Amino acid sequence: MNILITGNMGYIGPVVIGELITAFPGSTLIGFDISYFGSCITTNGVLPERWLDVQYFGDIRKFPTKLLKNVDAIVHLAAISNDPIGNKFESVTYDINYLSTVKLAGDAKEAGVKKFIFSSSCSIYGAAEDGPRDENSPLNPLTAYAKSKVKSEEELEKLADNDFNVTCLRFSTACGMSDRLRLDLVLNDFVACAITSKQITVLSDGTPWRPLINVRDMARAIHWALKREGVEGGNFVTVNVGSDGWNYQVKDLAEAVAEVIRDVNISINKDALPDKRSYRVCFDLYKELAPAYQPQMDLVTSIEDLKKGLEEVGFQNSDFRNSTFMRLVHLSDLLNTGFLNTNLEWKIGPGKKSN
């Protein structure tokens, strides 16, 4: 099988590569990424792309269709990846997350690609305080990022047929160690706080609900989607990916970190404005469709794994919320130093100077 992974040089990509190498021996793995975060290595400094057969660099908005020749399946991870970036770059988020997704899928179908796996998000449920949301629940996307996922799902469903199998994986909030670690994710943030300052600062009032999933279990779900046949959910399926036991309030996550990393104080901003992004999620459909691919990582193990990984790289930056571990900070640095323009396109190369 020839598998194209877009956005493979982000947080999830390196873990997905490791999973697919084991799951599909003998397959050809192809990466395509704009490389915003290519330099953000957080393990031993060795590029995780070394395991790929081919790595292409490019903008998903200008994807060269010739790369689709002989591709059997696409794992589409490429996206503006969180709410703060989406809020600052709303039109870019629309172009990358929605328009480019639909165009890539249409081109892929025309080229004979058989499977398209789309990385969606449970954040599309937005504010949902009255009970866990399943795949048939009303959607309430509150951010540019979430809205882009809803629109993409709607258009992908129109493309699916007997020859083009589409799986939309509505992932819970990601956490866990990666070769390109992000710390702008709630659990990762709390572990970094605990290690560097022994003080977990919760920016909200601690009450919002979040479903979480470890990146390793996200990779397992992608493994399942690549193997999924039409009889398992149909030619098009959208499914919540996570575990019922991983629906947590933010304050509970902070307390769990403090249980693992001792002598840590927790500070909760009780005066914070209400965070409307609060939702619990039901994962019954995923249990039904993918019983052999259920999440294996638990909360404590995920915290311990993050602690170990950060300690191994000597992580000590207590001001990490202003560092390149935060995706918006890193992109803003590239923008401010003239490497990116306001459309988040690369604007200078070797031997050139920015204005």
HELIX and SHEET records of a PDB file:
HELIX    1   1 GLY A   13  ALA A   23  1                                  11    
HELIX    2   2 PRO A   48  TRP A   51  5                                   4    
HELIX    3   3 ILE A   60  LYS A   62  5                                   3    
HELIX    4   4 THR A   65  LEU A   68  5                                   4    
HELIX    5   5 ASP A   83  LYS A   88  1                                   6    
HELIX    6   6 GLU A   90  THR A   93  1                                   4    
HELIX    7   7 TYR A   94  LEU A   99  3                                   6    
HELIX    8   8 SER A  100  ALA A  111  1                                  12    
HELIX    9   9 CYS A  122  TYR A  125  5                                   4    
HELIX   10  10 ALA A  144  LEU A  159  1                                  16    
HELIX   11  11 VAL A  186  SER A  197  1                                  12    
HELIX   12  12 VAL A  215  LYS A  227  1                                  13    
HELIX   13  13 ASP A  244  TRP A  246  5                                   3    
HELIX   14  14 VAL A  250  VAL A  260  1                                  11    
HELIX   15  15 ASP A  284  LEU A  289  1                                   6    
HELIX   16  16 PRO A  291  TYR A  293  5                                   3    
HELIX   17  17 LEU A  299  GLU A  312  1                                  14    
HELIX   18  18 PHE A  320  ASN A  322  5                                   3    
HELIX   19  19 ARG A  327  ASN A  336  1                                  10    
SHEET    1   A 7 VAL A  54  PHE A  57  0                                        
SHEET    2   A 7 THR A  28  ASP A  33  1                                        
SHEET    3   A 7 ASN A   2  THR A   6  1                                        
SHEET    4   A 7 ALA A  73  HIS A  76  1                                        
SHEET    5   A 7 LYS A 115  SER A 121  1                                        
SHEET    6   A 7 ASN A 165  PHE A 171  1                                        
SHEET    7   A 7 PHE A 236  VAL A 241  1                                        
SHEET    1   B 2 ALA A 127  ARG A 133  0                                        
SHEET    2   B 2 SER A 278  VAL A 281  1                                        
SHEET    1   C 3 THR A 173  CYS A 175  0                                        
SHEET    2   C 3 TRP A 209  ASN A 214  1                                        
SHEET    3   C 3 ASN A 247  GLN A 249 -1                                        
SHEET    1   D 2 GLN A 199  VAL A 202  0                                        
SHEET    2   D 2 ASN A 265  ILE A 268  1                                        
END                                                                             
